[in-house]
């Protein structure tokens, strides 16, 4: 029952995302912030597939350790809203993911976000990328382009033209997106190993005072079980 509800939510969100993004890009004058609500909805639906206890916010403000503030377009927090898990950057569809990953625009915001959370979600709304820090980099401050690496990419549409015509998201692409979001919060985000809430893993969760348990141990394999079902749901009218 839970899987069916989560699956229905994800496929519904994917169809809504296709429609909304298509309308926005056709408008011609759409700016990056206009895409934020749609991006938030799709990420939230992917988190629900795994029943992962995170909230997605847009236009947030996070104080930097050295003073000033980071202003991520999208940000994931723990369910209590206390800890920043991962930052996200949204760009227009014409920008390629590999270009965004090494960007130093806006006072090196991607580098600053990586310094804060060690992983960043980047998107041009037609694809999503998970950018992390090379293990060889031991420096301080913003992470430079040469120390960044793209761990995963989920391409929802191969081109701007495919997006404009409203082509449906392929089941394999949606599956890749769900896996990317899962990896972002369970494998790379520094907060993952500190989440011990019962709602992240009701069965076998550690008791009060017990050792932390990574969310990854609770959710491994859930996406894989839904692959065939995702395909069927996306083909429905």
N, C-alpha and C positions, 0 to 999 in steps of 0.2 A: 504493500500500500504506500509506504513512504517513498519507495523508488518510483512508483508510478506517478505520484504527485510531483516529485522533483523533476522527473522526465517531462511531464506535461508542462511544467513551468519553464523549463529550459527551451523546449521546442517553440512554445508560445513566444518566449522572449526573443528567440532567433528570428521568428517571422515578423514580430513587431520592429525589431532592430533593422531588418531589411527594408521594411516599408518606411520607417522614420528617417533612416540615413539616406535612402534614395530621394526622399522629398527634400531633405535639407541640402544635399549636394546639387540638386536641380535648381534650387533657389538662386544660386550664383553668388549671393552676397553673404552666405553663411560664414560665421567666424568660429574659431575653435571652441569657445565656451558653449555654443549652441549644441554641440555634440555631447557634452558632458552627461546630461541625464540619461541618454540612450546607452552610453558606455557603462554607466553605473548599473543600469537595469540588467544588462547582459552579464556583467561580472557577478552581480548578486545571484542571478539564476544559476550560474556555474557553481558558485559556492554552495547553493542549496542542494545540488546533485550529491555532494559529498557530506551534506549536513555539517558543514564546517562553521564554527561559531565566530564569524567575522562580519563586521558592518562595513559598507562602502559609502564614502562621503565624497563630495565634490567641493572645490573651492575652499580648501582647508588652509590653516595656518599653523605651522610648527616652528617653535623657537629653536634656533641653531645653538649648538654648544659654545660656539665662539661669538655669539651675539647675532642679532638680526633674526629674520624669519625665513623659512622655506615655505613656498606657496604651491604645493602640488595641485595639479588639475584634478586628480583622483587620488584617494588614499584609502587603504584598508586598515581598520582598527580591530582590536579584539572586541568581543561581544559587549564588554562593559564600557568600551570607549576610552579605556585608560591608556592603552599602549598603541603607538603607531607600528603597524606591521610592515607595510610596504607602500611606497609612493608610486604614482603613475603620471605619465606625461602624454597628453593628447595633441596631435598635430593634424593638419589638413591632409586629405587623401593623396595629394600629389607628392608628399614627402615619403621617401622610402624608409623602411625600418632600419636598414643598416646605416643610413645617414643619421637617423635620429639617435641611434645607439652611441654614436661617437660625437654627438653635438656638444658644443661648448657655449651655446647661446645662453643669453640671460644670466651672465656671470657664472657660467658652467653649472646650470641647475641639475643636469643629469649627474654630473660628477658629485655635486653636493648631496643629492638624494642617495646615491650609492654609498657615500661616506656615512650616511645616517642609518640606512637599513640593509646595506650590502646587496640589495636586489631592487630592480625598478621595472615596472611594467611600462612599456612604450607602445603607442598605437597611432596609426594614421586612419583609424576607424574601419579600414578595410582589411587590416591585419593587426595582430598583437605580437609583441616580442617580449621575452623575459631576459633582461640584461643583468649580469652579475659581475663580481670582481674576481680577477685572476688571483688564484692562491699565491702566486709569486709576488704580488704587490703587497708591501708592508708599510707603505707610506702613510702620512697623515693628510688631512684636508681632503678637498675634492679629488675623486678618483679620475686620473687622466684617461683620455681615449685609448691609449695603448695598453691600459691595464683593465679594460672592460672586455667582456665577452658575451656574445648572444647565446644563451643556453637553448632556447626553444623559440620557434616562430609558428604561429597559427594564422594561416592566410585564408581569410573568409572569402575574399574576392581577389583574383589575380591581377586585376587592373581597375583603373578608375572607370573605364567604359563599361566593364562588367557590373560594377556597382551602380552606375547610372541607369542601366536598363532593368534593375531590380532582380537580377538573377538570384535564385534561391541559394542559400548557403548549403554546400554539400555536407552530408552526414559526417564524412571523414574530417572535414574542416571544423565542424562543430565539436566533434570528439577531441580533436587536437587542441582546441581552445579550452575545453573543460580540463584537459590534462595539464595545460600550461598554468591555469589558475591554481589547480591543486598543487603543482610543483612549487609555485611562487610562495604559497603560504605554509607548506609542510616541509619543504626541503631546503629552501634558501633563506627565508625570512628568519632573523635572529630570535624573534619572539616565539616561534613555533615550539621550541623545546620547553618553554616556560608555561604554556597553556595546560592547565590541569583541571579545568572545569568539567563537571560531570556531563554537561550537555555535549562535549566534544567526543566523548567515548563512554557512554553509559555503562556498557558491559566491561567489567574489568578495570574501571577507572581507579587510580590510586586513592587511597583514603587520605584524610587530613594528616599532613606531616609526612606523607609518603613521597617517594622519589618522583620527579617530573616524568611525564610520559609524552613523547612526541605525538602530535596529531597524526603524522604519517602512518604510525602503527595502527591507528584506528580506522583509517580511510583507505588503505591500500587495496587496490583492485576494484573499487566501486565503479569507477568510470568504465573499466573494461567490461563489466557485466551489463552495461547499458548500451554498448556499441550497436548491437543489432536493433534494439528497440528505438534508438535515436534515428536510425535510418528509416524505420517504418513511420515514426511520428512525423518526420519532416516531409514525407511524401503525401501526407493527408492534406486535404484542402482546408 
